[in-house]
Amino acid sequence: MNEKNLPNCPVVLQTGFRIFFLGALVHAIISIWMWMGFYALGWDIFIPMPINIWHGHEMIYGFTMAVVAGFLLTAVMNWTGRPTLQGTPLLVLFLLWAAGRVLAFMPGMGALKTMVIVDCIFLGYLIIAVSLPIIKTKQWHQSAVLSKVIILFICNIFFFQAVFNNTLQSAHSNLLFAVYMMVSLIFTIGRRVIPFFVGKALGSSGIKNSKNLDMASLVLIVLFSIFDSFWPHFRIIPVLAACLVGIHIWRLKGWYLPGIWKKPLLWILFVGYAFLIIGFILKVFCHTHNLSVDYSLHAFTYGGIGIFTLGMMARVALGHTGRDVQKPSPLVFWMFIILIVGACVRIFLPIINEDFYLMAIVIGQLLWMLTFILFAIVYIPILVSKRPDGKWG
């Protein structure tokens, strides 16, 4: 890109990851603080939808979608060599996302109906912004990422339709399918970035992906997502989950080198990916040992999505501001550990003893908020300041 043609705008509006990662970290703290108040502290619930569905929606379409937007606006620019949104257009996109989140915290059906409109405009705008550089450069192979964002957009429409029709099982099914599309998106992005990051950090050029493994993973995750979301009693579901466990253990093994443990910004991605595998393992036990689906769900969300997105934000924010990804702040290590402990407590403590279920939720909430407070301390100065090398972005 020719920097002479770039708009004169504040640094947080130069690239998508800056403002959207800031939004994601603020949302991560405020939404879980409110969730803790509603669920554990006895606050009056004023949200015009069941509180657990609200919590799930904001996890996917609030926090995670902000991370996805920031990542894709930055990654597509690098993949295609074409600029994505900057300056005022980027600010408009962010304000649409932020308006949806504010409306999600407001009482009354009027706020909820407005939220639907705003959310749809935001997602539609994001899809167009990401699609145009891909179409102009004819990089059709990027459709693997883009298609999942489009599916998430469609899921959101069906989710709200179900909420307004008071068909809560349908709302839950569409939300669960959205969770699995986020899992699938992480598999797609992880397949692309993890081998690259490992090779670059450890000087290994022999890490390759298997096309057969990729195709098997794609077919199985599509089948699993459809059946488990909409026909959860099908006996084939644990078989599909077990196959996905095997495929992704094999994939992770192919990327693994012992040297990753010296690189926090590498091993955190492996840990996040591993929690997705744990989610499929627990899904098998849901069918074979009558384990609550809550545990597999939070392995996918708190563990897999939460840890992987934290790792990606931590790495992207350093790498794309011209800083050394091999030398993160010491606090980065501890925020990773805190979130991993939070995930383990939230998932495994109630499995060990169901009497600790509420305690596990509260501890998980507190550790999640502490993680993102530490993230804010380390990364807000990075996200709002110019690159040390003086370059754009």
Secondary structure, 3 states (H helix, E strand, C coil): CCHHHCCCCCHHHCCHHHHHHHHHHHHHHHHHHHHHHHHCCCCCCCCCCCHHHHHHHHHHHHHHHHHHHHHHHHHHHHHHCCCCCCHHHHHHHHHHHHHHHHHHCCCCHHHHHHHHHHHHHHHHHHHHHHHHHHHHHCCHHHHHHHHHHHHHHHHHHHHHHHHHCCCHHHHHHHHHHHHHHHHHHHHHHHHHHHHHHHHHHHCCCCCCCCHHHHHHHHHHHHHHHHHHHHCCCCCHHHHHHHHHHHHHHHHHHHHCCHHHHHCHHHHHHHHHHHHHHHHHHHHHHHHHCCCCHHHHHHHHHHHHHHHHHHHHHHHHHHHCCCCCCCCCCHHHHHHHHHHHHHHHHHHHHHHHCHHHHHHHHHHHHHHHHHHHHHHHHHHHHHHCCCCCCCCCC
